[in-house]
Amino acid sequence: MSDVALLGQPVAESLSPRMQNAAFAAAGLDWKYVLVEVAPDDLPEAVGRLVAEGFAGANVTIPHKRAVVELCDEAEGDSVNTLVIRNGRVLGHNTDKEIVAGIEAQCVCLIGAGGAAQALLPALAGEVHVFSRSGEWPPDAEGADLIVNATPVRDELLVQPRPEQAVVDLAYFPDGRPTALVAAARKAGCRLVVDGLEGLVRQGAASFELWTGREAPVDAMRAALGLEP
């Protein structure tokens, strides 16, 4: 039996355990995905414990995606969300980029400047304008053909999407109801809408394949989240 953890703070509302445990079961693997709430100061100890206890790997979420890079023996870029532990070595990977991979755009309105936003940058096409409360604010999606929310904001509509735009929102509600941005995008008839649950599947499938070396049972993962195949 192998275990995989989610390291973050907070993690209680994450749907990753439901999705990944369904994937392990569908693949016939005796694996378990567990939540581990970790304060920033405790991150080095937590990663060390995963190695010592023989974990296969982990996902990393807010607020640790950049800080954990310093704890990896090898890391893909400046922000990682997936750890693979092999022979006592910690390998950091960025599967968040799969959320936006292949989405065509000439101009991107990227809301957020934290680890999640940093992870998406390598896969974003076109010119990217970054908006954050610590920098340029409020967001301006005028002229953008892709809007990406890489913040935890769910209830506040930070920009008003238009039909010709594509929208990607990393945030989600555990009960599946749409965020303010996703609801507005669907109402506007946007050309493409990727909500947080779809994004979770995209990055989660890539993480599953890194840990297990097997093709991810995507239909099972989607079904666990109440999504259509």
LOSESE-600322 format. One line per field, with one value per atom (N, C-alpha, C, O): residue number from 1; atom name; x, y, z. Coordinates in steps of 0.02 Angstrom, whole numbers, m for minus. Layout:
N
resi = c(NUM, ...) $
name = c(CA, ...) $
X = c(X, ...) $
Y = c(Y, ...) $
Z = c(Z, ...) $
# end
This chain:
229
resi = c(1, 1, 1, 1, 2, 2, 2, 2, 3, 3, 3, 3, 4, 4, 4, 4, 5, 5, 5, 5, 6, 6, 6, 6, 7, 7, 7, 7, 8, 8, 8, 8, 9, 9, 9, 9, 10, 10, 10, 10, 11, 11, 11, 11, 12, 12, 12, 12, 13, 13, 13, 13, 14, 14, 14, 14, 15, 15, 15, 15, 16, 16, 16, 16, 17, 17, 17, 17, 18, 18, 18, 18, 19, 19, 19, 19, 20, 20, 20, 20, 21, 21, 21, 21, 22, 22, 22, 22, 23, 23, 23, 23, 24, 24, 24, 24, 25, 25, 25, 25, 26, 26, 26, 26, 27, 27, 27, 27, 28, 28, 28, 28, 29, 29, 29, 29, 30, 30, 30, 30, 31, 31, 31, 31, 32, 32, 32, 32, 33, 33, 33, 33, 34, 34, 34, 34, 35, 35, 35, 35, 36, 36, 36, 36, 37, 37, 37, 37, 38, 38, 38, 38, 39, 39, 39, 39, 40, 40, 40, 40, 41, 41, 41, 41, 42, 42, 42, 42, 43, 43, 43, 43, 44, 44, 44, 44, 45, 45, 45, 45, 46, 46, 46, 46, 47, 47, 47, 47, 48, 48, 48, 48, 49, 49, 49, 49, 50, 50, 50, 50, 51, 51, 51, 51, 52, 52, 52, 52, 53, 53, 53, 53, 54, 54, 54, 54, 55, 55, 55, 55, 56, 56, 56, 56, 57, 57, 57, 57, 58, 58, 58, 58, 59, 59, 59, 59, 60, 60, 60, 60, 61, 61, 61, 61, 62, 62, 62, 62, 63, 63, 63, 63, 64, 64, 64, 64, 65, 65, 65, 65, 66, 66, 66, 66, 67, 67, 67, 67, 68, 68, 68, 68, 69, 69, 69, 69, 70, 70, 70, 70, 71, 71, 71, 71, 72, 72, 72, 72, 73, 73, 73, 73, 74, 74, 74, 74, 75, 75, 75, 75, 76, 76, 76, 76, 77, 77, 77, 77, 78, 78, 78, 78, 79, 79, 79, 79, 80, 80, 80, 80, 81, 81, 81, 81, 82, 82, 82, 82, 83, 83, 83, 83, 84, 84, 84, 84, 85, 85, 85, 85, 86, 86, 86, 86, 87, 87, 87, 87, 88, 88, 88, 88, 89, 89, 89, 89, 90, 90, 90, 90, 91, 91, 91, 91, 92, 92, 92, 92, 93, 93, 93, 93, 94, 94, 94, 94, 95, 95, 95, 95, 96, 96, 96, 96, 97, 97, 97, 97, 98, 98, 98, 98, 99, 99, 99, 99, 100, 100, 100, 100, 101, 101, 101, 101, 102, 102, 102, 102, 103, 103, 103, 103, 104, 104, 104, 104, 105, 105, 105, 105, 106, 106, 106, 106, 107, 107, 107, 107, 108, 108, 108, 108, 109, 109, 109, 109, 110, 110, 110, 110, 111, 111, 111, 111, 112, 112, 112, 112, 113, 113, 113, 113, 114, 114, 114, 114, 115, 115, 115, 115, 116, 116, 116, 116, 117, 117, 117, 117, 118, 118, 118, 118, 119, 119, 119, 119, 120, 120, 120, 120, 121, 121, 121, 121, 122, 122, 122, 122, 123, 123, 123, 123, 124, 124, 124, 124, 125, 125, 125, 125, 126, 126, 126, 126, 127, 127, 127, 127, 128, 128, 128, 128, 129, 129, 129, 129, 130, 130, 130, 130, 131, 131, 131, 131, 132, 132, 132, 132, 133, 133, 133, 133, 134, 134, 134, 134, 135, 135, 135, 135, 136, 136, 136, 136, 137, 137, 137, 137, 138, 138, 138, 138, 139, 139, 139, 139, 140, 140, 140, 140, 141, 141, 141, 141, 142, 142, 142, 142, 143, 143, 143, 143, 144, 144, 144, 144, 145, 145, 145, 145, 146, 146, 146, 146, 147, 147, 147, 147, 148, 148, 148, 148, 149, 149, 149, 149, 150, 150, 150, 150, 151, 151, 151, 151, 152, 152, 152, 152, 153, 153, 153, 153, 154, 154, 154, 154, 155, 155, 155, 155, 156, 156, 156, 156, 157, 157, 157, 157, 158, 158, 158, 158, 159, 159, 159, 159, 160, 160, 160, 160, 161, 161, 161, 161, 162, 162, 162, 162, 163, 163, 163, 163, 164, 164, 164, 164, 165, 165, 165, 165, 166, 166, 166, 166, 167, 167, 167, 167, 168, 168, 168, 168, 169, 169, 169, 169, 170, 170, 170, 170, 171, 171, 171, 171, 172, 172, 172, 172, 173, 173, 173, 173, 174, 174, 174, 174, 175, 175, 175, 175, 176, 176, 176, 176, 177, 177, 177, 177, 178, 178, 178, 178, 179, 179, 179, 179, 180, 180, 180, 180, 181, 181, 181, 181, 182, 182, 182, 182, 183, 183, 183, 183, 184, 184, 184, 184, 185, 185, 185, 185, 186, 186, 186, 186, 187, 187, 187, 187, 188, 188, 188, 188, 189, 189, 189, 189, 190, 190, 190, 190, 191, 191, 191, 191, 192, 192, 192, 192, 193, 193, 193, 193, 194, 194, 194, 194, 195, 195, 195, 195, 196, 196, 196, 196, 197, 197, 197, 197, 198, 198, 198, 198, 199, 199, 199, 199, 200, 200, 200, 200, 201, 201, 201, 201, 202, 202, 202, 202, 203, 203, 203, 203, 204, 204, 204, 204, 205, 205, 205, 205, 206, 206, 206, 206, 207, 207, 207, 207, 208, 208, 208, 208, 209, 209, 209, 209, 210, 210, 210, 210, 211, 211, 211, 211, 212, 212, 212, 212, 213, 213, 213, 213, 214, 214, 214, 214, 215, 215, 215, 215, 216, 216, 216, 216, 217, 217, 217, 217, 218, 218, 218, 218, 219, 219, 219, 219, 220, 220, 220, 220, 221, 221, 221, 221, 222, 222, 222, 222, 223, 223, 223, 223, 224, 224, 224, 224, 225, 225, 225, 225, 226, 226, 226, 226, 227, 227, 227, 227, 228, 228, 228, 228, 229, 229, 229, 229) $
name = c(N, CA, C, O, N, CA, C, O, N, CA, C, O, N, CA, C, O, N, CA, C, O, N, CA, C, O, N, CA, C, O, N, CA, C, O, N, CA, C, O, N, CA, C, O, N, CA, C, O, N, CA, C, O, N, CA, C, O, N, CA, C, O, N, CA, C, O, N, CA, C, O, N, CA, C, O, N, CA, C, O, N, CA, C, O, N, CA, C, O, N, CA, C, O, N, CA, C, O, N, CA, C, O, N, CA, C, O, N, CA, C, O, N, CA, C, O, N, CA, C, O, N, CA, C, O, N, CA, C, O, N, CA, C, O, N, CA, C, O, N, CA, C, O, N, CA, C, O, N, CA, C, O, N, CA, C, O, N, CA, C, O, N, CA, C, O, N, CA, C, O, N, CA, C, O, N, CA, C, O, N, CA, C, O, N, CA, C, O, N, CA, C, O, N, CA, C, O, N, CA, C, O, N, CA, C, O, N, CA, C, O, N, CA, C, O, N, CA, C, O, N, CA, C, O, N, CA, C, O, N, CA, C, O, N, CA, C, O, N, CA, C, O, N, CA, C, O, N, CA, C, O, N, CA, C, O, N, CA, C, O, N, CA, C, O, N, CA, C, O, N, CA, C, O, N, CA, C, O, N, CA, C, O, N, CA, C, O, N, CA, C, O, N, CA, C, O, N, CA, C, O, N, CA, C, O, N, CA, C, O, N, CA, C, O, N, CA, C, O, N, CA, C, O, N, CA, C, O, N, CA, C, O, N, CA, C, O, N, CA, C, O, N, CA, C, O, N, CA, C, O, N, CA, C, O, N, CA, C, O, N, CA, C, O, N, CA, C, O, N, CA, C, O, N, CA, C, O, N, CA, C, O, N, CA, C, O, N, CA, C, O, N, CA, C, O, N, CA, C, O, N, CA, C, O, N, CA, C, O, N, CA, C, O, N, CA, C, O, N, CA, C, O, N, CA, C, O, N, CA, C, O, N, CA, C, O, N, CA, C, O, N, CA, C, O, N, CA, C, O, N, CA, C, O, N, CA, C, O, N, CA, C, O, N, CA, C, O, N, CA, C, O, N, CA, C, O, N, CA, C, O, N, CA, C, O, N, CA, C, O, N, CA, C, O, N, CA, C, O, N, CA, C, O, N, CA, C, O, N, CA, C, O, N, CA, C, O, N, CA, C, O, N, CA, C, O, N, CA, C, O, N, CA, C, O, N, CA, C, O, N, CA, C, O, N, CA, C, O, N, CA, C, O, N, CA, C, O, N, CA, C, O, N, CA, C, O, N, CA, C, O, N, CA, C, O, N, CA, C, O, N, CA, C, O, N, CA, C, O, N, CA, C, O, N, CA, C, O, N, CA, C, O, N, CA, C, O, N, CA, C, O, N, CA, C, O, N, CA, C, O, N, CA, C, O, N, CA, C, O, N, CA, C, O, N, CA, C, O, N, CA, C, O, N, CA, C, O, N, CA, C, O, N, CA, C, O, N, CA, C, O, N, CA, C, O, N, CA, C, O, N, CA, C, O, N, CA, C, O, N, CA, C, O, N, CA, C, O, N, CA, C, O, N, CA, C, O, N, CA, C, O, N, CA, C, O, N, CA, C, O, N, CA, C, O, N, CA, C, O, N, CA, C, O, N, CA, C, O, N, CA, C, O, N, CA, C, O, N, CA, C, O, N, CA, C, O, N, CA, C, O, N, CA, C, O, N, CA, C, O, N, CA, C, O, N, CA, C, O, N, CA, C, O, N, CA, C, O, N, CA, C, O, N, CA, C, O, N, CA, C, O, N, CA, C, O, N, CA, C, O, N, CA, C, O, N, CA, C, O, N, CA, C, O, N, CA, C, O, N, CA, C, O, N, CA, C, O, N, CA, C, O, N, CA, C, O, N, CA, C, O, N, CA, C, O, N, CA, C, O, N, CA, C, O, N, CA, C, O, N, CA, C, O, N, CA, C, O, N, CA, C, O, N, CA, C, O, N, CA, C, O, N, CA, C, O, N, CA, C, O, N, CA, C, O, N, CA, C, O, N, CA, C, O, N, CA, C, O, N, CA, C, O, N, CA, C, O, N, CA, C, O, N, CA, C, O, N, CA, C, O, N, CA, C, O, N, CA, C, O, N, CA, C, O, N, CA, C, O, N, CA, C, O, N, CA, C, O, N, CA, C, O, N, CA, C, O, N, CA, C, O, N, CA, C, O, N, CA, C, O, N, CA, C, O, N, CA, C, O, N, CA, C, O, N, CA, C, O, N, CA, C, O, N, CA, C, O, N, CA, C, O, N, CA, C, O, N, CA, C, O, N, CA, C, O, N, CA, C, O) $
X = c(42, 0, 44, 94, 25, 60, 13, m47, 41, 1, 25, 84, m22, m8, m43, m98, m11, m39, m54, m26, m97, m106, m81, m108, m30, m1, m26, m20, m55, m79, m109, m110, m134, m169, m213, m187, m279, m318, m326, m314, m345, m357, m424, m442, m460, m520, m572, m607, m578, m630, m607, m645, m545, m520, m558, m574, m572, m604, m552, m571, m489, m437, m440, m431, m451, m455, m511, m501, m569, m625, m606, m618, m576, m559, m502, m507, m449, m390, m403, m379, m440, m455, m500, m494, m545, m586, m541, m553, m491, m445, m404, m395, m379, m340, m382, m359, m445, m490, m504, m503, m516, m531, m471, m480, m411, m350, m330, m280, m367, m351, m290, m255, m276, m218, m238, m287, m200, m213, m176, m130, m196, m165, m216, m276, m191, m235, m209, m149, m257, m241, m267, m326, m224, m243, m228, m184, m266, m256, m207, m212, m160, m112, m109, m79, m140, m139, m71, m50, m37, 32, 40, 27, 61, 77, 144, 185, 155, 217, 281, 326, 284, 345, 357, 413, 305, 311, 321, 325, 325, 330, 392, 385, 452, 510, 502, 519, 476, 465, 414, 422, 361, 309, 335, 320, 374, 403, 451, 451, 491, 537, 501, 525, 444, 405, 377, 374, 355, 330, 385, 372, 445, 501, 515, 522, 518, 534, 482, 498, 418, 364, 346, 299, 385, 377, 319, 293, 297, 244, 268, 327, 221, 238, 246, 281, 212, 216, 163, 135, 151, 103, 81, 114, 24, 5, 21, 21, 33, 48, 2, m4, m31, m77, m61, m10, m105, m96, m77, m111, m26, 16, 87, 134, 95, 162, 193, 249, 160, 183, 252, 289, 268, 335, 386, 443, 364, 410, 436, 493, 394, 414, 470, 504, 479, 531, 600, 642, 611, 675, 687, 743, 634, 641, 647, 654, 645, 649, 721, 762, 737, 803, 807, 859, 750, 743, 674, 626, 668, 603, 593, 640, 532, 512, 487, 428, 533, 513, 512, 538, 482, 482, 421, 415, 374, 313, 292, 284, 282, 263, 202, 192, 162, 103, 103, 57, 153, 156, 226, 275, 229, 293, 292, 243, 346, 355, 416, 470, 408, 462, 488, 452, 551, 582, 652, 694, 663, 728, 753, 812, 706, 724, 733, 749, 723, 730, 661, 613, 656, 593, 597, 639, 553, 552, 489, 433, 497, 441, 418, 459, 353, 325, 269, 237, 257, 203, 150, 158, 98, 43, m14, m61, m9, m59, m62, m115, m6, m4, m50, m70, m68, m114, m184, m223, m199, m266, m277, m332, m224, m231, m195, m196, m164, m127, m173, m227, m150, m188, m242, m274, m252, m302, m270, m222, m297, m269, m290, m348, m242, m256, m202, m144, m222, m174, m157, m101, m205, m195, m231, m290, m195, m221, m226, m179, m284, m293, m285, m331, m228, m214, m223, m187, m272, m288, m255, m272, m207, m169, m95, m77, m53, 19, 54, 115, 16, 45, 71, 84, 78, 106, 64, 91, m3, m47, m38, m33, m37, m26, 42, 48, 92, 160, 164, 200, 127, 128, 96, 115, 47, 12, 51, 42, 94, 128, 162, 156, 199, 233, 187, 208, 123, 76, 28, m12, 32, m13, 13, 71, m29, m10, m23, m65, 14, 1, 32, 71, 14, 38, m2, m63, 33, 0, 4, 59, m53, m56, m77, m131, m35, m46, m75, m50, m128, m160, m162, m181, m142, m144, m156, m142, m182, m196, m132, m134, m76, m12, 22, 75, m8, 20, m32, m64, m42, m92, m161, m173, m207, m275, m322, m300, m384, m418, m401, m370, m421, m407, m444, m499, m412, m441, m437, m383, m495, m498, m514, m525, m515, m528, m472, m413, m489, m439, m412, m377, m429, m406, m454, m515, m426, m470, m469, m502, m430, m430, m425, m381, m471, m471, m456, m489, m407, m389, m390, m354, m431, m430, m388, m407, m329, m284, m281, m230, m338, m344, m398, m435, m404, m457, m525, m573, m530, m592, m647, m639, m704, m759, m824, m861, m837, m901, m901, m954, m843, m838, m822, m776, m860, m847, m796, m811, m734, m679, m677, m653, m702, m708, m773, m799, m799, m860, m841, m819, m849, m829, m877, m935, m850, m888, m889, m846, m937, m945, m884, m871, m845, m787, m727, m675, m732, m677, m683, m738, m626, m623, m610, m576, m636, m629, m605, m633, m555, m530, m530, m501, m562, m564, m538, m567, m484, m456, m496, m493, m533, m572, m634, m660, m657, m719, m751, m718, m816, m853, m858, m871, m847, m851, m919, m922, m973, m1038, m1053, m1107, m1004, m1011, m1046, m1048, m1072, m1105, m1052, m995, m1071, m1021, m997, m1034, m936, m910, m943, m976, m933, m963, m937, m975, m872, m844, m871, m888, m874, m899, m973, m993, m1012, m1083, m1091, m1133, m1051, m1055, m1032, m1060, m981, m955, m1006, m1015, m1039, m1090, m1150, m1178, m1168, m1224, m1208, m1252, m1145, m1124, m1115, m1110, m1113, m1102, m1030, m1017, m983, m912, m892, m921, m843, m824, m796, m799, m769, m743, m745, m725, m770, m771, m742, m770, m687, m656, m663, m630, m706, m716, m664, m623, m668, m617, m618, m566, m677, m680, m648, m612, m661, m628, m553, m514, m532, m461, m430, m374, m467, m443, m430, m380, m474, m465, m404, m365, m397, m341, m273, m230, m265, m200, m195, m140, m251, m250, m234, m200, m257, m242, m167, m137, m138, m66, m26, 24, m49, m15, m20, 29, m80, m90, m40, m11, m31, 14, 86, 125, 105, 174, 186, 239, 137, 146, 146, 187, 100, 87, 119, 129, 136, 161, 107, 122, 44, m13, m55, m54, m93, m140, m195, m222, m211, m262, m332, m349, m372, m442, m485, m521, m481, m511, m587, m615, m620, m693, m712, m760, m673, m686, m674, m710, m623, m607, m662, m683, m686, m740, m804, m839, m819, m880, m878, m930, m820, m814, m830, m850, m822, m836, m904, m922, m943, m1009, m1007, m1056, m951, m945, m963, m955, m986, m1001, m937, m886, m937, m876, m850, m799) $
Y = c(m60, 0, 62, 65, 113, 176, 233, 229, 284, 342, 403, 409, 448, 513, 565, 553, 622, 674, 738, 749, 778, 847, 892, 891, 932, 979, 1049, 1073, 1081, 1149, 1176, 1143, 1237, 1269, 1326, 1378, 1316, 1258, 1204, 1216, 1144, 1088, 1053, 1009, 1073, 1035, 1031, 981, 1083, 1082, 1051, 1049, 1028, 1001, 938, 895, 934, 874, 825, 774, 841, 797, 726, 678, 718, 649, 609, 551, 639, 603, 582, 525, 627, 613, 562, 515, 573, 529, 459, 410, 455, 389, 350, 289, 384, 351, 327, 273, 366, 347, 286, 240, 286, 228, 164, 112, 170, 112, 88, 28, 134, 115, 81, 39, 101, 71, 7, m25, m12, m73, m65, m114, m4, 9, 15, 48, m16, m11, 50, 44, 108, 172, 215, 203, 264, 308, 380, 393, 426, 497, 532, 525, 568, 596, 671, 696, 706, 777, 788, 757, 834, 853, 929, 961, 957, 1030, 1049, 1024, 1095, 1112, 1188, 1221, 1216, 1287, 1299, 1254, 1359, 1372, 1353, 1324, 1368, 1353, 1278, 1257, 1238, 1166, 1127, 1066, 1164, 1130, 1085, 1028, 1108, 1064, 998, 945, 1004, 943, 897, 836, 926, 886, 848, 789, 881, 847, 792, 738, 807, 757, 696, 639, 707, 653, 608, 547, 639, 600, 553, 495, 579, 538, 481, 424, 498, 449, 394, 337, 412, 364, 327, 289, 340, 301, 321, 280, 384, 408, 406, 416, 393, 394, 464, 476, 511, 581, 623, 604, 681, 728, 779, 790, 809, 871, 927, 917, 986, 1045, 1101, 1116, 1131, 1186, 1247, 1250, 1297, 1360, 1346, 1306, 1378, 1431, 1407, 1447, 1343, 1313, 1300, 1274, 1318, 1296, 1323, 1291, 1382, 1408, 1389, 1373, 1390, 1374, 1303, 1289, 1256, 1186, 1172, 1122, 1217, 1208, 1202, 1163, 1241, 1239, 1173, 1158, 1133, 1069, 1010, 953, 1025, 972, 960, 1006, 897, 881, 905, 926, 900, 928, 959, 932, 1015, 1047, 1076, 1100, 1073, 1099, 1170, 1182, 1218, 1288, 1314, 1282, 1373, 1407, 1393, 1419, 1353, 1337, 1267, 1252, 1224, 1155, 1136, 1161, 1091, 1068, 993, 966, 958, 885, 863, 883, 822, 793, 718, 684, 694, 622, 603, 632, 553, 532, 465, 415, 464, 403, 395, 440, 338, 322, 378, 395, 405, 456, 525, 572, 533, 598, 628, 592, 694, 729, 766, 811, 748, 778, 821, 796, 884, 930, 941, 956, 933, 940, 991, 1003, 1021, 1069, 1038, 1040, 1011, 986, 1037, 1026, 1092, 1145, 1172, 1194, 1170, 1198, 1160, 1186, 1097, 1059, 1090, 1077, 1132, 1163, 1210, 1215, 1244, 1293, 1271, 1307, 1213, 1190, 1185, 1157, 1212, 1206, 1259, 1260, 1303, 1356, 1414, 1444, 1428, 1480, 1549, 1561, 1595, 1663, 1710, 1690, 1771, 1823, 1867, 1893, 1876, 1919, 1889, 1872, 1881, 1847, 1896, 1932, 1896, 1931, 1879, 1839, 1879, 1831, 1865, 1911, 1841, 1871, 1829, 1771, 1859, 1825, 1823, 1821, 1825, 1824, 1776, 1780, 1730, 1681, 1619, 1620, 1565, 1503, 1474, 1448, 1478, 1451, 1488, 1458, 1555, 1595, 1581, 1576, 1576, 1563, 1496, 1490, 1447, 1381, 1381, 1342, 1425, 1427, 1463, 1450, 1509, 1552, 1515, 1537, 1459, 1426, 1400, 1390, 1389, 1359, 1410, 1393, 1473, 1524, 1552, 1573, 1551, 1578, 1653, 1679, 1687, 1758, 1803, 1780, 1866, 1916, 1911, 1911, 1906, 1896, 1959, 1985, 1984, 2040, 2014, 1985, 2024, 1997, 2052, 2108, 2034, 2080, 2049, 1991, 2087, 2063, 2122, 2179, 2107, 2160, 2194, 2250, 2160, 2189, 2226, 2256, 2223, 2256, 2296, 2340, 2283, 2319, 2292, 2231, 2336, 2317, 2377, 2434, 2366, 2302, 2271, 2303, 2208, 2175, 2210, 2235, 2211, 2240, 2189, 2173, 2163, 2111, 2140, 2102, 2206, 2237, 2219, 2231, 2192, 2172, 2102, 2077, 2070, 2001, 1951, 1962, 1897, 1844, 1783, 1733, 1787, 1734, 1767, 1807, 1748, 1771, 1710, 1658, 1717, 1662, 1688, 1735, 1658, 1674, 1623, 1564, 1644, 1600, 1620, 1613, 1646, 1663, 1619, 1585, 1619, 1580, 1615, 1589, 1674, 1713, 1676, 1655, 1667, 1628, 1669, 1661, 1712, 1748, 1815, 1841, 1844, 1912, 1908, 1873, 1944, 1947, 2002, 2062, 1981, 2028, 2061, 2117, 2026, 2054, 2028, 1977, 2064, 2044, 2012, 2048, 1947, 1914, 1930, 1945, 1924, 1936, 1872, 1829, 1865, 1803, 1781, 1721, 1828, 1810, 1787, 1767, 1791, 1772, 1700, 1673, 1670, 1606, 1622, 1670, 1580, 1592, 1527, 1473, 1534, 1479, 1503, 1554, 1465, 1484, 1425, 1371, 1436, 1381, 1370, 1315, 1419, 1412, 1370, 1367, 1337, 1299, 1294, 1302, 1281, 1266, 1190, 1156, 1162, 1090, 1060, 1001, 1099, 1072, 1077, 1057, 1102, 1102, 1162, 1169, 1207, 1266, 1312, 1313, 1349, 1389, 1449, 1477, 1468, 1530, 1588, 1580, 1648, 1707, 1716, 1734, 1703, 1711, 1659, 1676, 1597, 1544, 1556, 1547, 1575, 1589, 1645, 1641, 1698, 1754, 1734, 1756, 1692, 1670, 1627, 1634, 1583, 1540, 1582, 1570, 1631, 1674, 1716, 1729, 1736, 1777, 1736, 1764, 1669, 1626, 1627, 1625, 1629, 1631, 1571, 1517, 1581, 1530, 1466, 1412, 1473, 1416, 1433, 1488, 1387, 1397, 1334, 1279, 1342, 1288, 1306, 1352, 1269, 1286, 1249, 1211, 1263, 1235, 1160, 1129, 1129, 1056, 1025, 975, 1054, 1030, 1039, 995, 1096, 1108, 1057, 1035, 1039, 990, 923, 890, 904, 840, 844, 796, 898, 904, 899, 861, 935, 931, 866, 837, 842, 781, 720, 674, 717, 660, 657, 604, 715, 717, 697, 662, 718, 698, 623, 590, 595, 523, 484, 435, 506, 470, 475, 428, 532, 539, 492, 461, 488, 445, 371, 332, 351, 279, 250, 190, 294, 268, 237, 203, 248, 220, 276, 333, 259, 307, 321, 275, 384, 403, 382, 391, 354, 337, 400, 410, 441, 508, 504, 546, 456, 451, 440, 469, 398, 387, 449, 463, 487, 548, 600, 634, 606, 653, 632, 675, 568, 544, 558, 573, 552, 565, 637, 652, 682, 753, 773, 832, 724, 739, 769, 800, 760, 787, 734, 674, 755, 708, 681, 716, 619, 590, 633, 616) $
Z = c(0, 0, 0, 36, m40, m42, m24, m36, 5, 24, m15, m33, m28, m58, m15, 9, m5, 39, 0, m54, 28, 5, 61, 117, 46, 94, 80, 24, 129, 120, 183, 235, 179, 235, 208, 188, 206, 231, 178, 118, 200, 153, 164, 125, 216, 236, 180, 176, 138, 87, 21, m27, 18, m45, m67, m25, m132, m160, m189, m217, m182, m209, m179, m216, m113, m87, m120, m138, m127, m159, m230, m249, m267, m336, m343, m381, m305, m312, m282, m309, m228, m200, m247, m252, m283, m334, m391, m419, m409, m462, m442, m482, m380, m357, m358, m379, m335, m334, m405, m418, m451, m520, m553, m597, m532, m561, m525, m544, m473, m435, m392, m378, m369, m328, m254, m239, m210, m139, m112, m71, m135, m117, m80, m84, m43, m5, m10, m6, m20, m26, 37, 53, 72, 137, 140, 105, 181, 192, 249, 302, 239, 291, 294, 251, 345, 354, 382, 434, 347, 365, 366, 315, 422, 426, 390, 387, 364, 327, 364, 334, 427, 465, 473, 486, 464, 474, 409, 410, 353, 288, 281, 259, 300, 294, 332, 308, 393, 433, 401, 401, 373, 342, 281, 273, 239, 180, 202, 173, 252, 277, 305, 298, 336, 363, 308, 315, 252, 196, 170, 154, 164, 141, 190, 170, 255, 305, 311, 325, 299, 306, 241, 239, 189, 128, 83, 46, 87, 43, m30, m44, m75, m147, m173, m222, m140, m163, m129, m77, m158, m129, m181, m231, m167, m199, m150, m90, m178, m137, m158, m217, m109, m126, m84, m50, m87, m50, 22, 54, 50, 21, 5, 7, m11, m12, m81, m84, m136, m201, m220, m257, m196, m210, m156, m172, m94, m39, m43, m24, m68, m69, m120, m115, m168, m218, m185, m207, m132, m97, m61, m42, m53, m18, m66, m45, m131, m182, m202, m204, m218, m246, m319, m343, m353, m420, m425, m396, m461, m467, m537, m568, m559, m625, m616, m603, m623, m617, m546, m500, m538, m473, m431, m375, m457, m421, m440, m500, m391, m405, m363, m308, m390, m353, m342, m311, m369, m363, m344, m375, m292, m271, m285, m270, m315, m324, m282, m289, m239, m194, m219, m219, m239, m265, m235, m240, m204, m175, m129, m128, m90, m41, m70, m34, m135, m168, m182, m198, m176, m187, m253, m262, m299, m366, m372, m364, m387, m391, m463, m507, m475, m542, m541, m490, m599, m608, m654, m715, m625, m666, m672, m710, m635, m642, m713, m736, m748, m816, m863, m915, m845, m887, m889, m934, m840, m837, m896, m922, m917, m971, m1035, m1085, m1034, m1093, m1154, m1150, m1209, m1271, m1282, m1334, m1233, m1241, m1280, m1257, m1338, m1381, m1355, m1338, m1354, m1333, m1359, m1365, m1374, m1393, m1334, m1329, m1289, m1231, m1171, m1174, m1115, m1056, m998, m982, m966, m902, m847, m835, m813, m760, m692, m675, m655, m590, m536, m525, m501, m449, m467, m526, m416, m427, m380, m371, m350, m304, m340, m400, m302, m330, m385, m433, m379, m431, m496, m549, m492, m552, m583, m644, m541, m564, m601, m651, m577, m608, m677, m720, m688, m752, m806, m865, m787, m835, m892, m949, m879, m935, m990, m1046, m973, m1021, m1051, m1094, m1030, m1056, m1121, m1125, m1172, m1237, m1239, m1202, m1281, m1292, m1238, m1196, m1241, m1194, m1129, m1131, m1073, m1009, m966, m954, m944, m898, m830, m822, m780, m713, m668, m665, m633, m586, m517, m509, m467, m398, m351, m369, m292, m244, m219, m194, m225, m204, m262, m253, m322, m380, m416, m386, m481, m520, m504, m507, m486, m464, m475, m466, m494, m505, m572, m614, m583, m647, m704, m696, m762, m822, m878, m904, m898, m950, m1018, m1065, m1024, m1089, m1137, m1123, m1194, m1243, m1235, m1278, m1179, m1167, m1199, m1200, m1226, m1250, m1205, m1219, m1151, m1100, m1031, m1018, m987, m917, m873, m879, m829, m784, m712, m696, m670, m599, m563, m557, m539, m502, m429, m396, m404, m333, m302, m338, m235, m203, m203, m176, m234, m233, m270, m328, m235, m264, m269, m317, m221, m218, m253, m270, m263, m291, m366, m386, m406, m478, m491, m488, m506, m512, m581, m588, m632, m700, m730, m709, m779, m813, m880, m925, m887, m950, m1007, m997, m1069, m1129, m1172, m1163, m1217, m1255, m1293, m1300, m1319, m1360, m1319, m1346, m1253, m1210, m1184, m1179, m1169, m1134, m1060, m1044, m1016, m944, m910, m921, m868, m827, m754, m739, m710, m639, m598, m600, m562, m521, m458, m429, m436, m373, m385, m440, m332, m336, m267, m216, m268, m207, m200, m250, m140, m132, m151, m171, m146, m164, m239, m261, m277, m350, m379, m441, m338, m367, m398, m376, m450, m486, m446, m405, m457, m429, m465, m516, m438, m469, m541, m585, m551, m618, m667, m723, m646, m690, m706, m764, m657, m670, m720, m765, m713, m760, m830, m880, m833, m898, m935, m995, m898, m929, m952, m1005, m911, m929, m991, m1032, m997, m1054, m1117, m1172, m1111, m1169, m1192, m1253, m1146, m1164, m1207, m1200, m1250, m1299, m1267, m1296, m1207, m1169, m1095, m1076, m1054, m982, m949, m955, m913, m875, m801, m777, m766, m695, m652, m677, m587, m542, m537, m526, m545, m542, m604, m599, m662, m723, m718, m738, m691, m681, m633, m644, m581, m533, m566, m551, m611, m647, m692, m694, m728, m775, m740, m762, m685, m651, m611, m606, m584, m544, m585, m560, m647, m690, m705, m705, m718, m731, m669, m674, m610, m547, m537, m519, m548, m540, m583, m560, m644, m690, m668, m678, m639, m613, m554, m549, m508, m450, m468, m443, m511, m522, m584, m589, m632, m696, m739, m788, m722, m759, m788, m764, m840, m868, m817, m786, m809, m760, m783, m841, m737, m753, m749, m700, m800, m799, m788, m753, m819, m811, m738, m713, m703, m632, m591, m543, m609, m573, m583, m536, m645, m660, m624, m596, m624, m592, m517, m487, m486, m414, m397, m340, m445, m435, m461, m459, m487, m513, m583, m604, m619, m687, m738, m725, m795, m849, m878, m878, m905, m935, m992, m1022) $
# end
